[in-house]
């Protein structure tokens, strides 16, 4: 379930996770990393954002959508 951007939880993000749907399996690992960095640089613009509670803070999980890729390419 996606969450809305939350500045409080953002301040407590300890790690990032990017979920790539199967349709993006053909992307090279280096390209995926470059795109993931750009997605996580602007989490407030991600279409599918989720904060996962961890012991010491939160993990930010972004599921990549076609709209996200258009925006960061």
WOUR-V976427 format. One line per field, one symbol per residue. phi: phi as a letter, one per 30 degrees, with the letter a starting at -180 (. if undefined). psi: psi as a letter, one per 20 degrees, with the letter a starting at -180 (. if undefined). burial: # if it has 24 or more other ideal C-beta (glycine too) atoms within 12 Angstrom, else .. Layout:
# WOUR-V976427
phi = ???
psi = ???
burial = ???
This chain:
# WOUR-V976427
phi = .dcdebeddedcdcacbbccdedcddddeddedddddddddbddcddbcbccdbeclbcccccdbedddedcd
psi = pqrqpohghhijphrqpppoqhijhipqhhgggghgghgihmhiiphnppppprgjcqpppppprhhghghi.
burial = ..#.....##..#..#####..............##.###..#..######......########..##..#.
